[in-house]
Amino acid sequence: MSTSCFDREDETFIVLFNHEEQYSIWPHWKAVPAGWTAVDGIKGDKKTVTDYVEKTWTDMRPKSLREWMEQQAAR
């Protein structure tokens, strides 16, 4: 049975974000999927990148939902 690259302790990851300002970690050697952008300067072991995501992604709501909710509140 093979181990997923996401479960390997010796893997190097990068952090990605999308147009909804959602975050993900991704193996550094894999092509960045369409619709996602790599965060400049963030690369390292799983703990390093997950710590960055936890500190940065403090509101789990997609950007479009946050904007919609703000518009509703302004009415």
Kinemage of the C-alpha trace (Angstrom):
@kinemage 1
@onewidth
@group {chain A} dominant
@subgroup {mainchain}
@vectorlist {calphas} color= white
{ca met a 1} P 0.000 0.000 0.000
{ca ser a 2} L 1.422 3.389 -0.945
{ca thr a 3} L 1.382 6.472 1.239
{ca ser a 4} L -0.151 9.695 -0.055
{ca cys a 5} L 2.358 12.488 -0.559
{ca phe a 6} L 0.160 14.545 1.811
{ca asp a 7} L 0.871 12.058 4.626
{ca arg a 8} L 4.653 11.828 4.199
{ca glu a 9} L 6.767 13.400 6.922
{ca asp a 10} L 9.626 14.186 4.529
{ca glu a 11} L 7.474 16.074 1.995
{ca thr a 12} L 7.963 19.770 1.208
{ca phe a 13} L 4.778 21.779 0.737
{ca ile a 14} L 3.705 25.163 -0.560
{ca val a 15} L 0.563 27.124 0.318
{ca leu a 16} L -2.075 27.864 -2.303
{ca phe a 17} L -5.073 30.200 -2.331
{ca asn a 18} L -7.965 30.657 -4.738
{ca his a 19} L -10.252 33.493 -5.869
{ca glu a 20} L -12.488 32.858 -2.834
{ca glu a 21} L -9.474 33.396 -0.532
{ca gln a 22} L -9.531 29.768 0.580
{ca tyr a 23} L -6.212 28.104 1.385
{ca ser a 24} L -4.671 24.699 0.821
{ca ile a 25} L -1.301 23.026 1.166
{ca trp a 26} L 0.233 21.347 -1.868
{ca pro a 27} L 3.369 19.287 -2.563
{ca his a 28} L 5.980 21.661 -3.994
{ca trp a 29} L 6.805 19.373 -6.910
{ca lys a 30} L 3.228 19.044 -8.214
{ca ala a 31} L 1.835 21.506 -10.743
{ca val a 32} L -0.393 24.131 -9.152
{ca pro a 33} L -3.996 23.288 -10.105
{ca ala a 34} L -6.035 25.658 -12.257
{ca gly a 35} L -7.753 28.329 -10.193
{ca trp a 36} L -5.128 28.290 -7.438
{ca thr a 37} L -2.107 30.546 -6.842
{ca ala a 38} L 0.997 29.808 -4.770
{ca val a 39} L 1.702 32.147 -1.847
{ca asp a 40} L 5.141 33.683 -2.453
{ca gly a 41} L 7.832 32.715 0.013
{ca ile a 42} L 5.880 30.048 1.894
{ca lys a 43} L 7.457 26.624 1.531
{ca gly a 44} L 8.455 24.004 4.044
{ca asp a 45} L 7.438 20.945 5.993
{ca lys a 46} L 3.790 20.238 6.764
{ca lys a 47} L 3.880 21.963 10.164
{ca thr a 48} L 5.412 25.131 8.717
{ca val a 49} L 2.787 25.516 6.014
{ca thr a 50} L -0.179 24.482 8.160
{ca asp a 51} L 0.915 26.992 10.820
{ca tyr a 52} L 0.903 29.697 8.133
{ca val a 53} L -2.582 28.680 6.958
{ca glu a 54} L -3.947 28.644 10.518
{ca lys a 55} L -2.587 32.150 11.195
{ca thr a 56} L -3.690 33.584 7.837
{ca trp a 57} L -7.042 31.940 7.079
{ca thr a 58} L -9.006 33.161 10.070
{ca asp a 59} L -12.412 33.421 8.381
{ca met a 60} L -13.414 30.177 6.685
{ca arg a 61} L -16.281 31.738 4.757
{ca pro a 62} L -15.628 32.121 1.017
{ca lys a 63} L -14.971 35.705 -0.090
{ca ser a 64} L -18.218 35.854 -2.081
{ca leu a 65} L -20.237 34.894 1.002
{ca arg a 66} L -18.462 37.472 3.183
{ca glu a 67} L -19.171 40.174 0.593
{ca trp a 68} L -22.813 39.123 0.269
{ca met a 69} L -23.248 39.161 4.049
{ca glu a 70} L -21.710 42.652 4.236
{ca gln a 71} L -24.122 43.872 1.544
{ca gln a 72} L -27.075 42.409 3.441
{ca ala a 73} L -25.947 44.050 6.681
{ca ala a 74} L -25.602 47.423 4.949
{ca arg a 75} L -29.248 47.391 3.834
